[in-house]
Structure formats: structure tokens, C-alpha cells
Amino acid sequence: MLISLSEAELEARLPGMAADFAHAVTLDFGVEPELALAQSTEQLNAGLPDGVTTPGQLFFKAMDGADEVGFLWLSLPGTVFPDVAWLSQITVVADRRGRGYGHQIMAAAEAELTRRGVGRIGLHVFGHNVGARRLYLRLGYRIGAQARTRPIDPEPAPDATGDLTLAPMTPTRYAERLADLIENDPFAVVRRPEATAAGARRTVARLLPEGPATAGTLLRTAHAGGREVGWLWLSLPTAERPTTGLIAYVGVDPAERRKGHGRRIFAAVEAELARFGVPRIGLMVPGRAEALAFADTLDLAVASEQLYKGL
């Protein structure tokens, strides 16, 4: 049974919620614990200005008879995403784990959203939480995107890039490449099942307001054998992600696929990040079989995962 939390009950939980999230960020993204906790606390407070009465946010304790067995935080559509509810947090009391309560709380959450007329739910899970990731897949959730990371190799293989080189993207190529991506693969930009070209254009405008000159972003074309074979979009470390350079998108042209260019582009990015003194490299991976299979070849650990399910 789900019972709404009181303001006092939520207040008592907030420090633990911030600490748990910060610990996960440290484990999966290598952020210093003190910084992770400060950021987690700030984000949590900013996102819940009115506590349990914050619009669009639902907080429950899960009860088995008189015993509290878990906690649930749901964010309704219009909060995290316009048309998707979000499972912001679910926990099972430590001494009640392994008894099926996680499955039952998820079922109750989905029933609550269905009662409210919500048609889709999404969630985020950290990579180290293997048990939860398996549970969600068993419950019918499907991977929308993954962030994978690893420390940068200080001694890469000398021939890892072959003859492949990266060049700054010109404004003309930027316009052509992004237009093609938006029209033909908006999912790779938005990373949600309902992605549209219009949504992808808005996302690009927000993330790349100055196009290829946007601060903190590197857009590169990849060249091999005297021809352009693909391109990439790289986000340098940010205040929220201070240790990781994240490849937001890497694409190899159709005629150039299955020639090893993807791996060589990744190796060239790794070398460039090493020159910047960045300790970790990451890759955003759309939840498609071919993209996940490619990421598997790069010795990258899953740091976080977004999953979705229709209700």
C-alpha cells in the first residue's frame, strides 16, 4: 500500500536522499564526494521548493501492514519531461530487500500513474545498481540511452587512430551535419522514445546556442584516406560533470561503416581529452542494438541508464 508522505517525513528523508545520490555519482562518474554531496543537496532543494506540495511531485511510503518497507517519489508529466512521468526515486528498506518489495512498489507506482491518465513512465538508474537494472528490464522497461565511462588510458596503443584525424567543424558542415541528424535520427539528440525533429531542434538550440563555437563543446569532422568519414559532438567537463569529457554523438557515414572508423574516432577523442588533462572519457549511447554493441567494444562501464515503459 502507498501512503502519502507528510512534510515532516519528507524533511527527515532529504539528507539521506542527497547522500545516496551523491554516493552513486561518486561511484559511477568519479566526482569527489564533497562536491557530489554539495551538488546533490543543491539540486534537491532547488527541485522541491515547496516540499511535499511542490507541483507535480508525489511522495509515498510503501507499507506492508503496519511496517514501512520502502519509499517512492514520482514526478508527473510536465516536470522532468513534458509528456512522460518520471520515477525520481524508489528505495526498499535495507532489511526488507530480496523479498519482492521492489517489484510490488513499481507495480503500485504504475497503477497510480495509470489512474491519473499517464501513458508513459521513464526512470534513471546508476550503472552500479545491477539488481535494479535487471528488475526494470524484467518489468518491461526498455533502454532509451546509456552513459558509459572509463578512465582515460595514459598509454594508448600507438596505432589506435591509424590515419584518422579530427578537424574543427566548419559552420557549413555543422549546418549540414546537424540538419541531417535532426531530420533522420532525432532520437540520438533527444534520447526519448517520442523524439521528433522539432524536439531535436529545440534541444540543439539549447545545447549549442553558438553552433560550433559554443563554449565547452568540440565539434569535429573525422577524416581518413583523404576523405571525410564521420563526425562527433564532444562536451568537455562541466561543473556538474567535472571529471568526464562526454561524447554526445559520434557518427560514421553509411559508406564508411564496418571499417573500424568508429573505434579510431573514439581513440582520437581520448587522445584529445588527454591533452586537455581530462581524466575520464564518456559516451552517450542510444538504446539501440547496434549502438550498444559498439559501446561494448570500447571497454566502457555503464555509469547511468535511462529506461522507458508504456503504461
Secondary structure, 3 states (H helix, E strand, C coil): CEEECCHHHHHHHHHHHHHHHHHHHHHHHCCCHHHHHHHHHHHHHHHCCCHHHCCCEEEEEEEECCEEEEEEEEECCCCCCCCCEEEEEEEECHHHCCCCHHHHHHHHHHHHHHHCCCCEEEEEEECCCHHHHHHHHHCCCEEEEEEEEEECCCCCCCCCCCCCEEEECCHHHHHHHHHHHHHHCCHHHHCCCCCCHHHHHHHHHHHCCCHHHCCCEEEEEEEECCEEEEEEEEECCCCCCCCEEEEEEEEECHHHCCCCHHHHHHHHHHHHHHHHCCCEEEEEEECCHHHHHHHHCCCCEEEEEEEEEEC
